[in-house]
Amino acid sequence: MTTRAPLTVLELGTFLGYSSIRIIRALPPDGKLITIEKDPKSAEAARKIITASGVDMSKVEILVGTSSEMFSTVVKLHGRKPFDMIFMDHWKDEYEPDLKRMEKLNFVAPGTVVLADNVIVPGAPKLLEYFGYKIP
């Protein structure tokens, strides 16, 4: 993050907020993170943990629901424009369809850094195929 210095970040899969905290701390003063968590209990725990971490809560929007359900809210908050960085760490079978949805919404453009966690184990084979990688 320090090399690219993203101003806008979309995170899919908040869980308990560890990555969110790391992202918020690396954002510039006017940076913004929108994070989506499917599970309401995890989202509430994440909100408490992120708040307790002492980061600037004005830099983060925590949305609760599936990513595909929340993309319309992301459009309201961010518009149909690219994010500087997208971090996918949610349901692995949703990586590829969500990336395609984000491309249609113009969240992804040349220069957008897309990071996807755990693509080998437990695996996101459809995403790897979409990027042209051969699965061993």
N, C-alpha and C positions, 0 to 999 in steps of 0.2 A: 504494500500500500504506500509505503514511503516513496518508492520509485515513481509510481504513476500519480500519486496524490489525488485520488478521486474525490470529487465534490458531492456526487450523488451515488448512493449504493442501495441496491435492492437485495434483500436477503430472504430466501425461501427456506423456512425451517428455523425458527428461533430456539426451540426447545427451552433451555433454562437461561439463555442469554449470554453465555460465555463469548461466543463469536461476536455477538452484537456489541458487547462492551469493548472488545478489542478493536472493532471497526470504528466505533464512536470515538475512542481515544485517538485513533489515527486520522480522523477527519480534520480538515482545516476549520477555522472558526465558523465559517458559513456553510459547512457541510451538512448533509442530511442523510439519514438512514431510514428506509422503510423496511420493516421486517414483518414477515407473515408466519404465523403459527397456527396450525390446524387444531391443536388440542387446547381448549379453553383453560384447563388446569395448568398446563405447562406455560401458557401465555401469561397467566396471572402470576405464577412463580417467577417467570422471567422479568416481568414488570417490577416486582419487588427486588429481585437481585440486581437488576440494572440500576434501579433507583439507589439501592444501598451502596453500589459501587462508587457513587459520587460523580458520575458523568453528567454532562449537561443534557437533561431530558428534553430540552427543546430541539435537540438534534435527531430525535428518534420518534417514529410513529410505529406502534405495535398494532398490527391488524390480526384479528382472530377469525379463522376460517381456512378453507382450502385455498391454495394459490389461485386456482382457476376462478373461484368465487370472488376472491379479493382483488383481482386485476382491475375490475371496474372502479373500485375504490382507489387503487393506485393511480389510475388515469385521472380521477378527480383531484388527487393530491399533487401529482407530478406532471400530468398531461401526457399526450401521446408523443413523447420525445425520449431519446436514449438516456440510459443511465451510464455513468462512467464505469461502474462495476456491478456485476450481479454475482451473488454467491448462492449456489444451490446446495442445500444440505437438508433436504426434506425427503419425501418418499422417493426412492431411487427410480421406481417405475414411472414417476411423473416428470423426471428430468427432461426427457426428449419431447413429450407433448407440451410441457410448459415452455421450453425454449422456443418451440414453434409458435405458441401463443404469444410469447413476448416479442418475437420477431414481427408478427402481424400487428402488434400494438406499437411498434417502433421503439420498444424499450432497448432493443439491441441494434447497434449500427457499427460501421467500421470504427474501431478505436475502443469499443466497449470491451472490457475485460470480463470474461465469463469463467468463473471458477466453479467446479463441481466436485464435491467431496465424495470419497468412497466409490469411485466409478469402477474400480477393479474388484474390491471386496467390500461389501456384499455384491456390488456390481450394478452397473447401469448400461447393459450391452446395447440397448437401442440408441442411447446418446452417443456411445462410442462409434457405432455404425453410422450415425448421422454425420459425425465429424470425419468419417472415412477411415477410422481405425479398424484393423482386423482383430477380431477377438481370438486369442490363442486357444 
